[in-house]
Amino acid sequence: MPNFVGCRTLEITDEALGLTFPLLVLYPSSTPGRPEAIGPYTLDVALDAPINPGPLPVVLVSHGTGGSPLTHRLLAHYLARHGFVVGLPRHHANHRDDNAWHNTADNLVARPRHLSLAIDGLLAEFGAALRPDWVALIGHSLGGYTALALAGGLPGSLPHEHADGTPQPIPVVPDARVRALVLLAPATVWYRAAAALRNIRVPILLLTGEKDEWTPDFHAQIVLNGVADRRRVQHRNVENAGHYSFLSPFPAARTGPAFPPSQNPPGFDRAQFQGELQAEILKFLAQHLARAAAEYRQ
């Protein structure tokens, strides 16, 4: 049965880089919510409410370059109502208010590291209420790159991402707590080397847009052809969807041609698609969570 949704914000520290970044958390709670302003949006949540007893599975959502974690707020709220603890990190210097790390190797190194630190922060905050051995990652666009890196991918940078113009391996550390991936219109060009994705063995739900103008079909093919076992990838190309169609709809005041993330290909109903997207992701996560639990009991 769906839960109410609690909400709190954590500050996650990267001691190595001397910085902090916010992690918005939506989670199952028995405390009824009410409409609250979360950034420029409104969500029905109970601020700082107690979390329901666990152990509860964890999902982290990695937003795209120059984006915002709140563009996935409706998906996060839906998953929290259905029993998941959902963390929405704002990637340092790669969000809509500060995009200084765009197109840099620093960003490619820090993004997956910060997801791992966010998992640590959630475990420290909620303790025994969480399942420490089962974390799913959802990544949109560059968030897809980020999820693949933390799941064991071996990315290599592009020439323009270094001052000397030479591509180099990107040092990333995989996190064994990652047990499933959901990739939404992922950006994957950093994994074109033959063995770059061979270490990824977790199940993947890969959703792409038929009319994606930023990450066309070859990005998906890199995943399908690169992982160790293609049978573990469930791929669907969403008819008439664009790159931004996977984001939560924007309020009317922010919807228009001047703001491309609010736009869809002609005839595509993003609001209707949200229900379809949420149900598909929940089904995938629940299926593999149940399978992991069954394997643990054996």
Phi, psi and omega in degrees: 000137180301149180259171162284172185237120171273162184211132171207161179244130177254152171255119182260132183255132170255097185294327182296324181261353179066044181218164173232157175216150183278146176233105175282132183236126172247135190208158179293137180212154176269002180270122179300143179265180174210162180299124180231145175282118176243100189061224180274007184244173176236131177230148177275099185218163173252108185294128176057028179287159175297146177277150176293156177299149182252206006279136183253141178286155185248139173231133171248140180245121181256117183281169181282172182297134180069014185259207183213141176298336183287349175288354175243024187296322183288321175297315180298317180297317179298313180294323178296320178296337182254023167103007181253146171266118190245121177257133181240088180285147170261114186291126185302131176055025177216037180233176191297336181264346179202105184243035185296334182267006179302135179062037177234153176293328178304319180295318182293330176283316188286325186304303180295324177301320182289330172296318179296319177295326177295321176299315178302317181296321177295318180295323178292325183283318189250348172054234187292351178288346183251156170271109184286347186258004185218105179231135174250148177243134173244125182228130176254132176057243178295340172296332174293316173307314185297315180296317179297322180296316183287338179274001177121003178293154180241084185282156173234138184287166178263155185307319185288353182270005177228147182299327182271000175073018180248134176292147183216156173298143178262119182285109177231151181245119180292159180237115185292348178287345180283122186240353179197151180232142168238117183250120181249112182044055189287147171266123192227011188298343179282358182243032183280344176298148190305320185256013189297331183245010185294336181277355182274118184234007179277156177294146183229131166258117185246112180244127182233163180257132181303326183244037179290121182270349183250319178235078181293185194305328186296336176296318177293322181296328176300320178290310185298323181271348187259333183287160184296324184223102182299336181293344179273000179254123176257109188247135173222129175265112188283121183302128173069005181280146174256185184297322185267000183294345181274354179275156174299146178299150179264153175301158183304325182293340182249010183256123179171167183301334180288348181236087187307323180300343179274353188263152178230160171302149180307130178090353180273129182258097184294320181298317178294320182295331181304317179298319178296315180296314182299315181294321181294318180292317179299316180300315179298311182296316181296321179299313184279335172294316178296322179294320178296321179294320179294319179295324180294325182284341183288000000 
